[in-house]
Amino acid sequence: MGELIGFLVAAYLCIYLPWRASQREESRKRQDMYNNLNKKSVDEMEKWRK
């Protein structure tokens, strides 16, 4: 029983946590990309307004 619990904890640490970290990194990259696109479109609108 102890071995099973140890295995589950090791699997959690080795598989789930790195997966979660990569998911967070992907969402941060996506958010940065959208923010950058939004900034570019605002800059274009400012150019056309002038």
mmCIF file as Biopython writes it, N, C-alpha, C and O atoms, coordinates in Angstrom:
data_model
#
loop_
_atom_site.group_PDB
_atom_site.id
_atom_site.type_symbol
_atom_site.label_atom_id
_atom_site.label_alt_id
_atom_site.label_comp_id
_atom_site.label_asym_id
_atom_site.label_entity_id
_atom_site.label_seq_id
_atom_site.pdbx_PDB_ins_code
_atom_site.Cartn_x
_atom_site.Cartn_y
_atom_site.Cartn_z
_atom_site.occupancy
_atom_site.B_iso_or_equiv
_atom_site.auth_seq_id
_atom_site.auth_asym_id
_atom_site.pdbx_PDB_model_num
ATOM 1   N N  . MET A ? 1  ? 0.836  -1.205 0.000   1.0 0.0 1  A 1 
ATOM 2   C CA . MET A ? 1  ? 0.000  0.000  0.000   1.0 0.0 1  A 1 
ATOM 3   C C  . MET A ? 1  ? 0.875  1.262  0.000   1.0 0.0 1  A 1 
ATOM 4   O O  . MET A ? 1  ? 0.581  2.230  -0.701  1.0 0.0 1  A 1 
ATOM 5   N N  . GLY A ? 2  ? 1.930  1.237  0.777   1.0 0.0 2  A 1 
ATOM 6   C CA . GLY A ? 2  ? 2.834  2.378  0.833   1.0 0.0 2  A 1 
ATOM 7   C C  . GLY A ? 2  ? 3.522  2.617  -0.499  1.0 0.0 2  A 1 
ATOM 8   O O  . GLY A ? 2  ? 3.755  3.757  -0.900  1.0 0.0 2  A 1 
ATOM 9   N N  . GLU A ? 3  ? 3.848  1.509  -1.186  1.0 0.0 3  A 1 
ATOM 10  C CA . GLU A ? 3  ? 4.497  1.637  -2.488  1.0 0.0 3  A 1 
ATOM 11  C C  . GLU A ? 3  ? 3.554  2.292  -3.495  1.0 0.0 3  A 1 
ATOM 12  O O  . GLU A ? 3  ? 3.979  3.108  -4.313  1.0 0.0 3  A 1 
ATOM 13  N N  . LEU A ? 4  ? 2.281  1.932  -3.433  1.0 0.0 4  A 1 
ATOM 14  C CA . LEU A ? 4  ? 1.295  2.513  -4.341  1.0 0.0 4  A 1 
ATOM 15  C C  . LEU A ? 4  ? 1.181  4.022  -4.111  1.0 0.0 4  A 1 
ATOM 16  O O  . LEU A ? 4  ? 1.168  4.805  -5.060  1.0 0.0 4  A 1 
ATOM 17  N N  . ILE A ? 5  ? 1.101  4.412  -2.849  1.0 0.0 5  A 1 
ATOM 18  C CA . ILE A ? 5  ? 0.997  5.842  -2.532  1.0 0.0 5  A 1 
ATOM 19  C C  . ILE A ? 5  ? 2.263  6.569  -2.985  1.0 0.0 5  A 1 
ATOM 20  O O  . ILE A ? 5  ? 2.182  7.666  -3.538  1.0 0.0 5  A 1 
ATOM 21  N N  . GLY A ? 6  ? 3.417  5.971  -2.756  1.0 0.0 6  A 1 
ATOM 22  C CA . GLY A ? 6  ? 4.676  6.570  -3.196  1.0 0.0 6  A 1 
ATOM 23  C C  . GLY A ? 6  ? 4.715  6.721  -4.709  1.0 0.0 6  A 1 
ATOM 24  O O  . GLY A ? 6  ? 5.166  7.741  -5.230  1.0 0.0 6  A 1 
ATOM 25  N N  . PHE A ? 7  ? 4.236  5.692  -5.412  1.0 0.0 7  A 1 
ATOM 26  C CA . PHE A ? 7  ? 4.209  5.759  -6.874  1.0 0.0 7  A 1 
ATOM 27  C C  . PHE A ? 7  ? 3.277  6.868  -7.357  1.0 0.0 7  A 1 
ATOM 28  O O  . PHE A ? 7  ? 3.617  7.601  -8.285  1.0 0.0 7  A 1 
ATOM 29  N N  . LEU A ? 8  ? 2.119  6.993  -6.740  1.0 0.0 8  A 1 
ATOM 30  C CA . LEU A ? 8  ? 1.171  8.033  -7.142  1.0 0.0 8  A 1 
ATOM 31  C C  . LEU A ? 8  ? 1.741  9.425  -6.897  1.0 0.0 8  A 1 
ATOM 32  O O  . LEU A ? 8  ? 1.570  10.321 -7.723  1.0 0.0 8  A 1 
ATOM 33  N N  . VAL A ? 9  ? 2.413  9.607  -5.774  1.0 0.0 9  A 1 
ATOM 34  C CA . VAL A ? 9  ? 3.023  10.906 -5.483  1.0 0.0 9  A 1 
ATOM 35  C C  . VAL A ? 9  ? 4.123  11.204 -6.490  1.0 0.0 9  A 1 
ATOM 36  O O  . VAL A ? 9  ? 4.234  12.333 -6.968  1.0 0.0 9  A 1 
ATOM 37  N N  . ALA A ? 10 ? 4.939  10.204 -6.817  1.0 0.0 10 A 1 
ATOM 38  C CA . ALA A ? 10 ? 6.021  10.402 -7.795  1.0 0.0 10 A 1 
ATOM 39  C C  . ALA A ? 10 ? 5.439  10.723 -9.164  1.0 0.0 10 A 1 
ATOM 40  O O  . ALA A ? 10 ? 5.955  11.595 -9.862  1.0 0.0 10 A 1 
ATOM 41  N N  . ALA A ? 11 ? 4.375  10.035 -9.558  1.0 0.0 11 A 1 
ATOM 42  C CA . ALA A ? 11 ? 3.749  10.300 -10.851 1.0 0.0 11 A 1 
ATOM 43  C C  . ALA A ? 11 ? 3.187  11.716 -10.883 1.0 0.0 11 A 1 
ATOM 44  O O  . ALA A ? 11 ? 3.294  12.412 -11.892 1.0 0.0 11 A 1 
ATOM 45  N N  . TYR A ? 12 ? 2.592  12.134 -9.778  1.0 0.0 12 A 1 
ATOM 46  C CA . TYR A ? 12 ? 2.053  13.499 -9.705  1.0 0.0 12 A 1 
ATOM 47  C C  . TYR A ? 12 ? 3.170  14.522 -9.882  1.0 0.0 12 A 1 
ATOM 48  O O  . TYR A ? 12 ? 3.028  15.482 -10.640 1.0 0.0 12 A 1 
ATOM 49  N N  . LEU A ? 13 ? 4.279  14.313 -9.179  1.0 0.0 13 A 1 
ATOM 50  C CA . LEU A ? 13 ? 5.382  15.273 -9.240  1.0 0.0 13 A 1 
ATOM 51  C C  . LEU A ? 13 ? 6.071  15.271 -10.595 1.0 0.0 13 A 1 
ATOM 52  O O  . LEU A ? 13 ? 6.498  16.322 -11.073 1.0 0.0 13 A 1 
ATOM 53  N N  . CYS A ? 14 ? 6.185  14.107 -11.219 1.0 0.0 14 A 1 
ATOM 54  C CA . CYS A ? 14 ? 6.961  13.996 -12.459 1.0 0.0 14 A 1 
ATOM 55  C C  . CYS A ? 14 ? 6.139  14.250 -13.710 1.0 0.0 14 A 1 
ATOM 56  O O  . CYS A ? 14 ? 6.697  14.616 -14.744 1.0 0.0 14 A 1 
ATOM 57  N N  . ILE A ? 15 ? 4.831  14.067 -13.643 1.0 0.0 15 A 1 
ATOM 58  C CA . ILE A ? 15 ? 4.005  14.192 -14.849 1.0 0.0 15 A 1 
ATOM 59  C C  . ILE A ? 15 ? 3.081  15.405 -14.770 1.0 0.0 15 A 1 
ATOM 60  O O  . ILE A ? 15 ? 3.085  16.249 -15.666 1.0 0.0 15 A 1 
ATOM 61  N N  . TYR A ? 16 ? 2.302  15.494 -13.716 1.0 0.0 16 A 1 
ATOM 62  C CA . TYR A ? 16 ? 1.262  16.525 -13.663 1.0 0.0 16 A 1 
ATOM 63  C C  . TYR A ? 16 ? 1.843  17.926 -13.504 1.0 0.0 16 A 1 
ATOM 64  O O  . TYR A ? 16 ? 1.424  18.851 -14.200 1.0 0.0 16 A 1 
ATOM 65  N N  . LEU A ? 17 ? 2.804  18.092 -12.596 1.0 0.0 17 A 1 
ATOM 66  C CA . LEU A ? 17 ? 3.326  19.442 -12.349 1.0 0.0 17 A 1 
ATOM 67  C C  . LEU A ? 17 ? 4.036  20.031 -13.558 1.0 0.0 17 A 1 
ATOM 68  O O  . LEU A ? 17 ? 3.784  21.195 -13.872 1.0 0.0 17 A 1 
ATOM 69  N N  . PRO A ? 18 ? 4.914  19.304 -14.265 1.0 0.0 18 A 1 
ATOM 70  C CA . PRO A ? 18 ? 5.504  19.882 -15.480 1.0 0.0 18 A 1 
ATOM 71  C C  . PRO A ? 18 ? 4.456  20.189 -16.550 1.0 0.0 18 A 1 
ATOM 72  O O  . PRO A ? 18 ? 4.571  21.184 -17.266 1.0 0.0 18 A 1 
ATOM 73  N N  . TRP A ? 19 ? 3.429  19.331 -16.661 1.0 0.0 19 A 1 
ATOM 74  C CA . TRP A ? 19 ? 2.356  19.569 -17.631 1.0 0.0 19 A 1 
ATOM 75  C C  . TRP A ? 19 ? 1.624  20.864 -17.293 1.0 0.0 19 A 1 
ATOM 76  O O  . TRP A ? 19 ? 1.332  21.667 -18.179 1.0 0.0 19 A 1 
ATOM 77  N N  . ARG A ? 20 ? 1.331  21.064 -16.016 1.0 0.0 20 A 1 
ATOM 78  C CA . ARG A ? 20 ? 0.650  22.286 -15.582 1.0 0.0 20 A 1 
ATOM 79  C C  . ARG A ? 20 ? 1.499  23.508 -15.882 1.0 0.0 20 A 1 
ATOM 80  O O  . ARG A ? 20 ? 0.980  24.523 -16.346 1.0 0.0 20 A 1 
ATOM 81  N N  . ALA A ? 21 ? 2.807  23.422 -15.620 1.0 0.0 21 A 1 
ATOM 82  C CA . ALA A ? 21 ? 3.706  24.548 -15.863 1.0 0.0 21 A 1 
ATOM 83  C C  . ALA A ? 21 ? 3.731  24.888 -17.350 1.0 0.0 21 A 1 
ATOM 84  O O  . ALA A ? 21 ? 3.729  26.061 -17.723 1.0 0.0 21 A 1 
ATOM 85  N N  . SER A ? 22 ? 3.754  23.866 -18.195 1.0 0.0 22 A 1 
ATOM 86  C CA . SER A ? 22 ? 3.781  24.138 -19.637 1.0 0.0 22 A 1 
ATOM 87  C C  . SER A ? 22 ? 2.455  24.728 -20.089 1.0 0.0 22 A 1 
ATOM 88  O O  . SER A ? 22 ? 2.434  25.571 -20.986 1.0 0.0 22 A 1 
ATOM 89  N N  . GLN A ? 23 ? 1.352  24.306 -19.491 1.0 0.0 23 A 1 
ATOM 90  C CA . GLN A ? 23 ? 0.053  24.880 -19.835 1.0 0.0 23 A 1 
ATOM 91  C C  . GLN A ? 23 ? 0.025  26.362 -19.482 1.0 0.0 23 A 1 
ATOM 92  O O  . GLN A ? 23 ? -0.464 27.180 -20.261 1.0 0.0 23 A 1 
ATOM 93  N N  . ARG A ? 24 ? 0.552  26.709 -18.305 1.0 0.0 24 A 1 
ATOM 94  C CA . ARG A ? 24 ? 0.583  28.107 -17.894 1.0 0.0 24 A 1 
ATOM 95  C C  . ARG A ? 24 ? 1.450  28.926 -18.833 1.0 0.0 24 A 1 
ATOM 96  O O  . ARG A ? 24 ? 1.096  30.049 -19.192 1.0 0.0 24 A 1 
ATOM 97  N N  . GLU A ? 25 ? 2.587  28.364 -19.231 1.0 0.0 25 A 1 
ATOM 98  C CA . GLU A ? 25 ? 3.491  29.068 -20.139 1.0 0.0 25 A 1 
ATOM 99  C C  . GLU A ? 25 ? 2.825  29.292 -21.494 1.0 0.0 25 A 1 
ATOM 100 O O  . GLU A ? 25 ? 2.953  30.366 -22.082 1.0 0.0 25 A 1 
ATOM 101 N N  . GLU A ? 26 ? 2.112  28.277 -21.992 1.0 0.0 26 A 1 
ATOM 102 C CA . GLU A ? 26 ? 1.405  28.420 -23.273 1.0 0.0 26 A 1 
ATOM 103 C C  . GLU A ? 26 ? 0.347  29.518 -23.181 1.0 0.0 26 A 1 
ATOM 104 O O  . GLU A ? 26 ? 0.221  30.338 -24.091 1.0 0.0 26 A 1 
ATOM 105 N N  . SER A ? 27 ? -0.412 29.536 -22.087 1.0 0.0 27 A 1 
ATOM 106 C CA . SER A ? 27 ? -1.464 30.544 -21.975 1.0 0.0 27 A 1 
ATOM 107 C C  . SER A ? 27 ? -0.849 31.934 -21.856 1.0 0.0 27 A 1 
ATOM 108 O O  . SER A ? 27 ? -1.415 32.903 -22.362 1.0 0.0 27 A 1 
ATOM 109 N N  . ARG A ? 28 ? 0.309  32.044 -21.189 1.0 0.0 28 A 1 
ATOM 110 C CA . ARG A ? 28 ? 0.969  33.341 -21.083 1.0 0.0 28 A 1 
ATOM 111 C C  . ARG A ? 28 ? 1.460  33.799 -22.454 1.0 0.0 28 A 1 
ATOM 112 O O  . ARG A ? 28 ? 1.335  34.974 -22.799 1.0 0.0 28 A 1 
ATOM 113 N N  . LYS A ? 29 ? 2.019  32.868 -23.237 1.0 0.0 29 A 1 
ATOM 114 C CA . LYS A ? 29 ? 2.471  33.214 -24.587 1.0 0.0 29 A 1 
ATOM 115 C C  . LYS A ? 29 ? 1.297  33.664 -25.449 1.0 0.0 29 A 1 
ATOM 116 O O  . LYS A ? 29 ? 1.396  34.648 -26.181 1.0 0.0 29 A 1 
ATOM 117 N N  . ARG A ? 30 ? 0.187  32.938 -25.358 1.0 0.0 30 A 1 
ATOM 118 C CA . ARG A ? 30 ? -0.994 33.281 -26.145 1.0 0.0 30 A 1 
ATOM 119 C C  . ARG A ? 30 ? -1.513 34.659 -25.746 1.0 0.0 30 A 1 
ATOM 120 O O  . ARG A ? 30 ? -1.872 35.470 -26.599 1.0 0.0 30 A 1 
ATOM 121 N N  . GLN A ? 31 ? -1.548 34.911 -24.443 1.0 0.0 31 A 1 
ATOM 122 C CA . GLN A ? 31 ? -2.033 36.209 -23.969 1.0 0.0 31 A 1 
ATOM 123 C C  . GLN A ? 31 ? -1.112 37.333 -24.436 1.0 0.0 31 A 1 
ATOM 124 O O  . GLN A ? 31 ? -1.588 38.395 -24.837 1.0 0.0 31 A 1 
ATOM 125 N N  . ASP A ? 32 ? 0.200  37.110 -24.387 1.0 0.0 32 A 1 
ATOM 126 C CA . ASP A ? 32 ? 1.138  38.120 -24.873 1.0 0.0 32 A 1 
ATOM 127 C C  . ASP A ? 32 ? 0.925  38.383 -26.357 1.0 0.0 32 A 1 
ATOM 128 O O  . ASP A ? 32 ? 0.975  39.527 -26.808 1.0 0.0 32 A 1 
ATOM 129 N N  . MET A ? 33 ? 0.687  37.310 -27.113 1.0 0.0 33 A 1 
ATOM 130 C CA . MET A ? 33 ? 0.471  37.467 -28.551 1.0 0.0 33 A 1 
ATOM 131 C C  . MET A ? 33 ? -0.780 38.317 -28.817 1.0 0.0 33 A 1 
ATOM 132 O O  . MET A ? 33 ? -0.753 39.232 -29.639 1.0 0.0 33 A 1 
ATOM 133 N N  . TYR A ? 34 ? -1.875 38.003 -28.111 1.0 0.0 34 A 1 
ATOM 134 C CA . TYR A ? 34 ? -3.097 38.778 -28.301 1.0 0.0 34 A 1 
ATOM 135 C C  . TYR A ? 34 ? -2.906 40.232 -27.888 1.0 0.0 34 A 1 
ATOM 136 O O  . TYR A ? 34 ? -3.393 41.144 -28.555 1.0 0.0 34 A 1 
ATOM 137 N N  . ASN A ? 35 ? -2.190 40.442 -26.776 1.0 0.0 35 A 1 
ATOM 138 C CA . ASN A ? 35 ? -1.944 41.818 -26.337 1.0 0.0 35 A 1 
ATOM 139 C C  . ASN A ? 35 ? -1.127 42.572 -27.376 1.0 0.0 35 A 1 
ATOM 140 O O  . ASN A ? 35 ? -1.386 43.745 -27.644 1.0 0.0 35 A 1 
ATOM 141 N N  . ASN A ? 36 ? -0.143 41.900 -27.959 1.0 0.0 36 A 1 
ATOM 142 C CA . ASN A ? 36 ? 0.695  42.528 -28.975 1.0 0.0 36 A 1 
ATOM 143 C C  . ASN A ? 36 ? -0.136 42.883 -30.214 1.0 0.0 36 A 1 
ATOM 144 O O  . ASN A ? 36 ? 0.000  43.972 -30.772 1.0 0.0 36 A 1 
ATOM 145 N N  . LEU A ? 37 ? -0.998 41.947 -30.638 1.0 0.0 37 A 1 
ATOM 146 C CA . LEU A ? 37 ? -1.856 42.222 -31.794 1.0 0.0 37 A 1 
ATOM 147 C C  . LEU A ? 37 ? -2.793 43.386 -31.507 1.0 0.0 37 A 1 
ATOM 148 O O  . LEU A ? 37 ? -3.013 44.244 -32.363 1.0 0.0 37 A 1 
ATOM 149 N N  . ASN A ? 38 ? -3.333 43.410 -30.321 1.0 0.0 38 A 1 
ATOM 150 C CA . ASN A ? 38 ? -4.250 44.482 -29.944 1.0 0.0 38 A 1 
ATOM 151 C C  . ASN A ? 38 ? -3.519 45.819 -29.958 1.0 0.0 38 A 1 
ATOM 152 O O  . ASN A ? 38 ? -4.060 46.817 -30.434 1.0 0.0 38 A 1 
ATOM 153 N N  . LYS A ? 39 ? -2.295 45.847 -29.441 1.0 0.0 39 A 1 
ATOM 154 C CA . LYS A ? 39 ? -1.506 47.083 -29.432 1.0 0.0 39 A 1 
ATOM 155 C C  . LYS A ? 39 ? -1.222 47.538 -30.863 1.0 0.0 39 A 1 
ATOM 156 O O  . LYS A ? 39 ? -1.297 48.730 -31.162 1.0 0.0 39 A 1 
ATOM 157 N N  . LYS A ? 40 ? -0.896 46.592 -31.749 1.0 0.0 40 A 1 
ATOM 158 C CA . LYS A ? 40 ? -0.629 46.948 -33.143 1.0 0.0 40 A 1 
ATOM 159 C C  . LYS A ? 40 ? -1.874 47.538 -33.798 1.0 0.0 40 A 1 
ATOM 160 O O  . LYS A ? 40 ? -1.783 48.522 -34.532 1.0 0.0 40 A 1 
ATOM 161 N N  . SER A ? 41 ? -3.031 46.943 -33.535 1.0 0.0 41 A 1 
ATOM 162 C CA . SER A ? 41 ? -4.252 47.466 -34.164 1.0 0.0 41 A 1 
ATOM 163 C C  . SER A ? 41 ? -4.575 48.851 -33.626 1.0 0.0 41 A 1 
ATOM 164 O O  . SER A ? 41 ? -5.046 49.706 -34.375 1.0 0.0 41 A 1 
ATOM 165 N N  . VAL A ? 42 ? -4.331 49.089 -32.343 1.0 0.0 42 A 1 
ATOM 166 C CA . VAL A ? 42 ? -4.567 50.422 -31.781 1.0 0.0 42 A 1 
ATOM 167 C C  . VAL A ? 42 ? -3.610 51.419 -32.415 1.0 0.0 42 A 1 
ATOM 168 O O  . VAL A ? 42 ? -4.002 52.544 -32.726 1.0 0.0 42 A 1 
ATOM 169 N N  . ASP A ? 43 ? -2.345 51.012 -32.610 1.0 0.0 43 A 1 
ATOM 170 C CA . ASP A ? 43 ? -1.376 51.895 -33.265 1.0 0.0 43 A 1 
ATOM 171 C C  . ASP A ? 43 ? -1.823 52.233 -34.687 1.0 0.0 43 A 1 
ATOM 172 O O  . ASP A ? 43 ? -1.703 53.379 -35.119 1.0 0.0 43 A 1 
ATOM 173 N N  . GLU A ? 44 ? -2.334 51.247 -35.411 1.0 0.0 44 A 1 
ATOM 174 C CA . GLU A ? 44 ? -2.823 51.490 -36.777 1.0 0.0 44 A 1 
ATOM 175 C C  . GLU A ? 44 ? -3.990 52.478 -36.768 1.0 0.0 44 A 1 
ATOM 176 O O  . GLU A ? 44 ? -4.070 53.373 -37.610 1.0 0.0 44 A 1 
ATOM 177 N N  . MET A ? 45 ? -4.891 52.300 -35.802 1.0 0.0 45 A 1 
ATOM 178 C CA . MET A ? 45 ? -6.032 53.213 -35.722 1.0 0.0 45 A 1 
ATOM 179 C C  . MET A ? 45 ? -5.558 54.632 -35.442 1.0 0.0 45 A 1 
ATOM 180 O O  . MET A ? 45 ? -6.092 55.595 -35.992 1.0 0.0 45 A 1 
ATOM 181 N N  . GLU A ? 46 ? -4.553 54.754 -34.583 1.0 0.0 46 A 1 
ATOM 182 C CA . GLU A ? 46 ? -4.011 56.079 -34.273 1.0 0.0 46 A 1 
ATOM 183 C C  . GLU A ? 46 ? -3.405 56.707 -35.525 1.0 0.0 46 A 1 
ATOM 184 O O  . GLU A ? 46 ? -3.568 57.902 -35.771 1.0 0.0 46 A 1 
ATOM 185 N N  . LYS A ? 47 ? -2.704 55.891 -36.314 1.0 0.0 47 A 1 
ATOM 186 C CA . LYS A ? 47 ? -2.113 56.399 -37.552 1.0 0.0 47 A 1 
ATOM 187 C C  . LYS A ? 47 ? -3.192 56.928 -38.496 1.0 0.0 47 A 1 
ATOM 188 O O  . LYS A ? 47 ? -3.050 58.007 -39.072 1.0 0.0 47 A 1 
ATOM 189 N N  . TRP A ? 48 ? -4.268 56.160 -38.649 1.0 0.0 48 A 1 
ATOM 190 C CA . TRP A ? 48 ? -5.324 56.565 -39.587 1.0 0.0 48 A 1 
ATOM 191 C C  . TRP A ? 48 ? -6.084 57.780 -39.097 1.0 0.0 48 A 1 
ATOM 192 O O  . TRP A ? 48 ? -6.612 58.559 -39.891 1.0 0.0 48 A 1 
ATOM 193 N N  . ARG A ? 49 ? -6.139 57.941 -37.763 1.0 0.0 49 A 1 
ATOM 194 C CA . ARG A ? 49 ? -6.856 59.097 -37.211 1.0 0.0 49 A 1 
ATOM 195 C C  . ARG A ? 49 ? -6.123 60.394 -37.530 1.0 0.0 49 A 1 
ATOM 196 O O  . ARG A ? 49 ? -6.746 61.436 -37.732 1.0 0.0 49 A 1 
ATOM 197 N N  . LYS A ? 50 ? -4.788 60.321 -37.575 1.0 0.0 50 A 1 
ATOM 198 C CA . LYS A ? 50 ? -3.995 61.547 -37.758 1.0 0.0 50 A 1 
ATOM 199 C C  . LYS A ? 50 ? -4.069 62.084 -39.162 1.0 0.0 50 A 1 
ATOM 200 O O  . LYS A ? 50 ? -3.454 63.107 -39.464 1.0 0.0 50 A 1 
#
